Amino acid sequence: MITGKVVSGIGKGKYYIEMYQDYLTKQLGFTSFLGTLNLKVDDINLPQDKKILIIPKEKNWSKVDCYLVTINNKYKGAIIIPHKTEHGKDIIELIATENLRQKLNLENGDEIQCELV
């Protein structure tokens, strides 16, 4: 189980999810809400055997490590970790079919749990 606290992002999630949406939908099996939910986490070790690697054919696009998760025992989603990012290793980004911040009425500091699928 991965537990993290909701934090504000840098405002670029929607842009990148729009760019990568076709790859995400094809590789992960769901269409993501256009945005990410950022979580501050303690040191986590994600298992390599659960990783789904997205390798875009576009030359200047970054590879993305993805891990399918169930969020708060209810919502299907994924942890996404771009190979090029402005976040430190203590921040992970979640995507899901819905706007989790609104759906779960989340504020910065609230805890979220993710279970790898």
ABEGO torsion letter per residue (X at the ends): XBBBBBBBBAGAAAAAAAAAAAAAAAAAGBBBBBEBBBBBBBBBBBBAAABBBBBBABAABBBBBBBBBBBGGABBBBBBBBABBABBAABBBBBBABBAAAAAGBBBGBBBBBBBX
